[in-house]
Amino acid sequence: MTTQSKNAAFALVDWGTTNLRVWLTDPAGKPVAEETTADGMGALARDQFAPVLERVLDGLGAAHDLPVMICGMAGSRQGWREAPYASSPVNLADLAAHSVTFQSHQRLIRILPGIARKDASRPDVMRGEETQLLGLSVAKNVSSGLACLPGTHSKWVKLANNAVVDFATVMTGELYALLRQHSILRHSTGDDAKVSATDPVFLQYVQIGLSKEGGLGRLFSIRAASLVGDANAADSSAALSGLLIGTEIRDASAILDQTGGDIHIIGSGSLGLLYQAALSIAGFTPFIQDGPALVRAGLLNAANHVLNNAIRAAE
Amino acid sequence: MTTQSKNAAFALVDWGTTNLRVWLTDPAGKPVAEETTADGMGALARDQFAPVLERVLDGLGAAHDLPVMICGMAGSRQGWREAPYASSPVNLADLAAHSVTFQSHQRLIRILPGIARKDASRPDVMRGEETQLLGLSVAKNVSSGLACLPGTHSKWVKLANNAVVDFATVMTGELYALLRQHSILRHSTGDDAKVSATDPVFLQYVQIGLSKEGGLGRLFSIRAASLVGDANAADSSAALSGLLIGTEIRDASAILDQTGGDIHIIGSGSLGLLYQAALSIAGFTPFIQDGPALVRAGLLNAANHVLNNAIRAAE
C-alpha cells in the first residue's frame, strides 16, 4: 500500500463498453491514484469482471474495506451484474438508492443504475451518462436546462429541479463512422477524419443540417460535390461532420421541444469544440464541461450517499 | 442467328453497377431476345466491357450492324467510356444528342449521359434513372409531376414539360443495409429483412419518420424498444424500414418543396409496395411503374432519335 492509497476513502469506477477507469480518492474526492485499462464491458465475459477489477485495485494498493462505487455498462444485462434501469423522470439524488450491492473478493461492490424512458411511444435508455449528470448537478450546481453528451450515441437531456425529466439518444458518432467506413461516401471522405471547428465547410454544413433541408436527404450531396465539384477529402469529412451534427441538433431540439438557452456540453477535446461551434450557430449558449471530472463527482456523491445512509442506519 | 434475332432492329442495354441487361428488340421495341448477367460495372475493369458485351450480343445472335444503345454506370468515369453528365434542368428528349459514340468490335456503340445538378449549394447526380424518366415521358405520357425511384440511392425527381427541373438523392437503401449489418441496431433487427407494407409497426414508424420527430434522432429508439419493451426482430426491421422511408419522404419533400399530388414510383416488387403505402400516408397519390419496361422504352426512344437523325443527315 502506497502512502497515497493509504489516504484513499473510496474506489470510484467508470466501467464503459471500451474502457475501465478506476480512481482511488480521498474523502473530498481528490484522486490519490488512478488507472485506465482497455478492459471495457465489450471485451469481457461475465466471470472476468471480478478478477479484472481486483487486479486493478490491488495494483493501486486499495485496502480491502474500501467502498467501491461503479457506473456504466458493467451494470447492463450483458455486463457484470445487472443494475435495472431507473425510470425517467427521476431525481438524480435518488440514483444511489437504486444501486445493486454484492460481495466480490470480500469487497462490497455497488453498481449505479442507468435510466430508461419506458414510454412506448419513444423508448430510450442511458447508462453511465446519468452519473455525469449527477456530477453536473452536485459539482456545478446545474439543476435545470439542457445537457448534450456528444459521442457514438449522443445523449440529449432535459433537466429540471435536479431531475432528468426527458432525454433522447442520437446515433451521430456511430453513423459518422459507418458512413466513412462502409458507405459510398468513403470514396469522398478518405481516411483522415480530423475536422476543425473553424473550417468554413464544417460551418456551412452545420447550417444545412439545421435547416429543413438537413438530414438524410443531404448525405449524397457530399458525394456529388466531389463528383461534379472540386470538394477534396478534407472538405467531404468536414461536410459530413457538420451535416450530422447540425441534423442532430435540429432533430434533438424537435424531440425535446426546446431551442436555445443554456446547454452543457459534457465532453472535452475536439469533439466538444465542434459541438460548441454548432450549438452556437443553432442559437444555444453552450458551456463545455469535463466528462471525467463530472463522472468522478457523481460517483463520489453516490458513494457518500450510501456511506451516510449506512452510518445513519448504524446509529 | 435465330429467327427472332433476325427481326431485331436494336440492341438496348441497361448497364448498372451490379447487373448487365441486354434486350434485342424489333423496330417497335418489342423484345425478341434478352439476357441478364452479373457483369455490372462494379465487377469489371475498363478493358472487360467490350468483350463482355460482345459475348452477350453474340450469344443472342445479334447482327454486327445492330445499333447498340446503352445507359447506366457503363458511362461513368470508372466505367467503359465516360458520357459526361448533362446539366439539369434538361429536356429528356435532348439526352440522346448528348450520348457518346464509339466503335467496338466493328459495332457502333452509344452511351447515354447521366444528369448532374451542378449548383454548388446542393450538387447531385444520377446515371441510369434519366433513361427510365425518358421512358416515363414517352411511353406513359407523364410530362410533369414527381417521380420517386426507390433503392440503394433513391432518386426524387421533379418533372415539368418533359424536362428534369430538379432532383435529389436520398441514401435510404444503403443506410438501411448499413444499419442492419454494422450498427448497434443489428442486435435488434436480426437477419430477416422481410417487411410487409401492411405491418402496423411499419406504418407507425412511417408516421414518426414523416413527423418533426423523424430522422436520425429516432434511430436509437428502435434499439431501446427491444431493451425496455417487447419489440422482436420483425418489429425492429419494420420500424427501421418505416422510419427511414418516412424520413426520406419528409426530407425529399422539403428539398424539392413539394408535398402531395401525383407521384410515380418507378420500382416494382415489395419495395414499391412499401413506398406506395408510405407515400399515401404522406398525402401523395402514388402510381407504381415498372422500371425495366421504362428503361427499355427510354433506350428505344433514344435509339430511334439517333437513327432518324442519321437518316435525315443522309437525305
Boltz contact constraints between the chains, C-beta under 6 A:
constraints:
  - contact:
      token1: [A, 116]
      token2: [B, 228]
      max_distance: 6.0
  - contact:
      token1: [A, 118]
      token2: [B, 228]
      max_distance: 6.0
  - contact:
      token1: [A, 122]
      token2: [B, 221]
      max_distance: 6.0
  - contact:
      token1: [A, 123]
      token2: [B, 221]
      max_distance: 6.0
  - contact:
      token1: [A, 123]
      token2: [B, 224]
      max_distance: 6.0
  - contact:
      token1: [A, 123]
      token2: [B, 225]
      max_distance: 6.0
  - contact:
      token1: [A, 123]
      token2: [B, 228]
      max_distance: 6.0
  - contact:
      token1: [A, 123]
      token2: [B, 229]
      max_distance: 6.0
  - contact:
      token1: [A, 124]
      token2: [B, 221]
      max_distance: 6.0
  - contact:
      token1: [A, 124]
      token2: [B, 224]
      max_distance: 6.0
  - contact:
      token1: [A, 125]
      token2: [B, 224]
      max_distance: 6.0
  - contact:
      token1: [A, 125]
      token2: [B, 227]
      max_distance: 6.0
  - contact:
      token1: [A, 168]
      token2: [B, 217]
      max_distance: 6.0
  - contact:
      token1: [A, 169]
      token2: [B, 220]
      max_distance: 6.0
  - contact:
      token1: [A, 170]
      token2: [B, 216]
      max_distance: 6.0
  - contact:
      token1: [A, 170]
      token2: [B, 217]
      max_distance: 6.0
  - contact:
      token1: [A, 171]
      token2: [B, 219]
      max_distance: 6.0
  - contact:
      token1: [A, 171]
      token2: [B, 220]
      max_distance: 6.0
  - contact:
      token1: [A, 174]
      token2: [B, 183]
      max_distance: 6.0
  - contact:
      token1: [A, 178]
      token2: [B, 178]
      max_distance: 6.0
  - contact:
      token1: [A, 178]
      token2: [B, 182]
      max_distance: 6.0
  - contact:
      token1: [A, 182]
      token2: [B, 178]
      max_distance: 6.0
  - contact:
      token1: [A, 182]
      token2: [B, 182]
      max_distance: 6.0
  - contact:
      token1: [A, 183]
      token2: [B, 174]
      max_distance: 6.0
  - contact:
      token1: [A, 212]
      token2: [B, 254]
      max_distance: 6.0
  - contact:
      token1: [A, 213]
      token2: [B, 254]
      max_distance: 6.0
  - contact:
      token1: [A, 213]
      token2: [B, 255]
      max_distance: 6.0
  - contact:
      token1: [A, 215]
      token2: [B, 215]
      max_distance: 6.0
  - contact:
      token1: [A, 215]
      token2: [B, 251]
      max_distance: 6.0
  - contact:
      token1: [A, 216]
      token2: [B, 170]
      max_distance: 6.0
  - contact:
      token1: [A, 216]
      token2: [B, 247]
      max_distance: 6.0
  - contact:
      token1: [A, 216]
      token2: [B, 251]
      max_distance: 6.0
  - contact:
      token1: [A, 217]
      token2: [B, 168]
      max_distance: 6.0
  - contact:
      token1: [A, 217]
      token2: [B, 170]
      max_distance: 6.0
  - contact:
      token1: [A, 217]
      token2: [B, 251]
      max_distance: 6.0
  - contact:
      token1: [A, 217]
      token2: [B, 252]
      max_distance: 6.0
  - contact:
      token1: [A, 217]
      token2: [B, 255]
      max_distance: 6.0
  - contact:
      token1: [A, 219]
      token2: [B, 171]
      max_distance: 6.0
  - contact:
      token1: [A, 220]
      token2: [B, 169]
      max_distance: 6.0
  - contact:
      token1: [A, 220]
      token2: [B, 171]
      max_distance: 6.0
  - contact:
      token1: [A, 221]
      token2: [B, 122]
      max_distance: 6.0
  - contact:
      token1: [A, 221]
      token2: [B, 123]
      max_distance: 6.0
  - contact:
      token1: [A, 221]
      token2: [B, 124]
      max_distance: 6.0
  - contact:
      token1: [A, 224]
      token2: [B, 123]
      max_distance: 6.0
  - contact:
      token1: [A, 224]
      token2: [B, 124]
      max_distance: 6.0
  - contact:
      token1: [A, 224]
      token2: [B, 125]
      max_distance: 6.0
  - contact:
      token1: [A, 225]
      token2: [B, 123]
      max_distance: 6.0
  - contact:
      token1: [A, 227]
      token2: [B, 125]
      max_distance: 6.0
  - contact:
      token1: [A, 228]
      token2: [B, 116]
      max_distance: 6.0
  - contact:
      token1: [A, 228]
      token2: [B, 118]
      max_distance: 6.0
  - contact:
      token1: [A, 228]
      token2: [B, 123]
      max_distance: 6.0
  - contact:
      token1: [A, 229]
      token2: [B, 120]
      max_distance: 6.0
  - contact:
      token1: [A, 229]
      token2: [B, 123]
      max_distance: 6.0
  - contact:
      token1: [A, 247]
      token2: [B, 216]
      max_distance: 6.0
  - contact:
      token1: [A, 251]
      token2: [B, 215]
      max_distance: 6.0
  - contact:
      token1: [A, 251]
      token2: [B, 216]
      max_distance: 6.0
  - contact:
      token1: [A, 251]
      token2: [B, 217]
      max_distance: 6.0
  - contact:
      token1: [A, 252]
      token2: [B, 217]
      max_distance: 6.0
  - contact:
      token1: [A, 254]
      token2: [B, 212]
      max_distance: 6.0
  - contact:
      token1: [A, 255]
      token2: [B, 213]
      max_distance: 6.0
  - contact:
      token1: [A, 255]
      token2: [B, 217]
      max_distance: 6.0
